[in-house]
């Protein structure tokens, strides 16, 4: 089993020009069976290293850094940090991969992007796992995220940075220090004599600057997308999640055509899928053994 992915990037278009979207790729590059793994708001595609390695024998696993994060470009206009732009970028990436369909694993924001793409006519998404996210995001979670996203921070070491990330991410559930270090290290870059987080702080401006009517309109579009998707869907909820409520989950099961749900005990927002029990949930779903 390979322990290092192939790293590449694809050129994408936004209203303010061209940008690069980086991605990590695991498994046989000729395998027509593709699993796209898309991360949360301030994370990056390397979140999925453990999951990707376990799927690489059966899938070509592709883990993009959404624009503005990780190794990808930053947008000239921060107003472009919105789901429709991310969906357009994913369409460009799928075209680069040269496949007609993909399976989708989306954590938090990655799930919103998946819903946006899944609801389009002729969507390339076949099966979709939504990891702790739905069309409606609880207000408390928005407030919590708004308290840290885009706030400039500098750290003397990656270990210090990892400790900070744990302070805002402990709802991810229990992890060993080694596991947390592996999840944290790709999120930092050297800057002067220290380290900073590897994402555009303007994402915070875009996140907090969305007017309530735009949030409501976006939510309505995502509910419609959810209902339009005819593929298999698994909704995973962290039992203690403040972002995906049980009430929203129940609504999703009513709206979706072919959805079922799993709740992971002892975890909030969001399960990381680095542990064997969580990976087994994804494996059963994508292998089609849970119908």
C-alpha angles and dihedrals in degrees: 000000000000115000097195126057128222109256122214142144140217129212115242134184130234130171089263096051142275127334137176123242113201122209140183118221131198133185132022109344089210094055108116090204104090129184115195114203114194124188138219132272102288100013131090142227093268087074084085100054094114095042092045093052092053091051097040094092090062104025143039095237117206120190114184127197101230110234112282092029138084114344094343126107123266117241119250089223115043090204085079092070092101136114097256090058091047090050090051090051091051091051088054091050093048089051088053090052090057097223131129096218142018138191114233134219110183125180116200105308088017087060092051089053089048092051091049091053096038093058095057120101110262091015114184091221114107104171125013133197113195110201110209100322140101140169091278118059116196115246093234091060092049089053092048093049091045090059093067112017113106095002106136113244132175125196132197092218141006089251090057089048091049090053089053092050090051089053090060098032107043089118085075084084134240116338133167117245089252092052092049093047090053091050092046106042097074089054094067135072130189113257121177107312096340145030134274133189115272101237137088109266087213087076084076091055091049091046097050096036099065110117117232093248091055090050090052092048091048091049091051091052091050092051088052091048091050091052093046096054111099098184128096115283134192119193113201118196128189105229092231096039117148091189103053110040123202088243092057090046091054090050090050091054089053095047100042122083100219109011135137130176140224126192120208113212123226094021133099127185108007137003110219098208093221093119123082096240092055094043088052089059090056092043093054091049098047092042089055094239098125103065 
